[in-house]
């Protein structure tokens, strides 16, 4: 029995380890431990509960009872004994760890936060803060946790959620502080755009531009609103304005090139798309658009761009579209066998997309 209880004594302060544990509770405690080791959690709970009735002030018994409830995933039932154990042993990290986890799992995020702070569990603390509406604190702690475990899928998921929540809170604050500022109108335009309220979004962006005509990004976003409505001439105007403000922006050059492409202005589109590729090389969407734009005027440039798309994308639908455009180029050049191979590759990718491997 001494060996079985030794690890629990190490978890709790010396003065609370067994001072309140009467002799008749010891066999029940050992019986619960034995049952728990066998995976018989119902029997373990029953034994620990009887031990707790005999020793209601034993932090060890209450800790074991709460721990067993948690192993059964009965987090709500784990909370009362763990709360009592925390009162009896306020300096015991093991108690605060289990209690913090139980409260968080049962949905009591705000109540879990103080206990998780004590044990310095950045990941669990960040999740609790996110659920409690403390987005900024959640982002900081989840980033700290990810620095230790950069590929943890749960941490990555919750950090994404926290960042989204923080962005939402910042936008709400902006709207309440100065809704008639350029940034306020931009925020409203972004919301309208996400809700596919395109005319309303355009008006908000236009008001923002009227207030701050030299603010980078406004014309790019307004152009995207027009592009979403297939108003390509209007989109071109805004993207062109953005490229003047930000000549080093690969995205602005790509957006302008694509708007020109949609209007059939192939040579001008190819020029802008080449510039975008020089600013940010090997972006598959840019290369594909360049391949389409240059297909008639400069087939060598088009072929090189499309082959690069295929190298980067492998078997994706975009690679399939690149094969299709290559087939059209090669057919015009009289390279029938090569065009046939392109079409075969296109069909293979189409079939793969329709029936992906399980």
Secondary structure, DSSP 8 states (H G I E B T S, - for coil): -HHHHHHHHHHS-GGGSSTT--HHHHHHHHHHHHHHHTT-HHHHHHHHHHHHHH-TT-HHHHHHHHHHHHHTT-HHHHHHHHHHHHHH-TT-HHHHHHHHHHHHHTT-HHHHHHHHHHHT-HHHHHHHHHHTT-HHHHHHHHHHHHHHSTT-HHHHHHHHHHHHHHHHHHHHHHHHHHTTSHHHHHHHHHHHHHTT-HHHHHHHHHHHHHH-TT-TTHHHHHHHHHHHTT-HHHHHHHHHHHHHH-TT-HHHHHHHHHHHHHTT-HHHHHHHHHHHHHHSTT-HHHHHHHHHHHTTT-HHHHHHHHHHHHHHHTTSHHHHHHHHHHHHHHHHTT-HHHHHHHHHHHHHHHHHHHS---
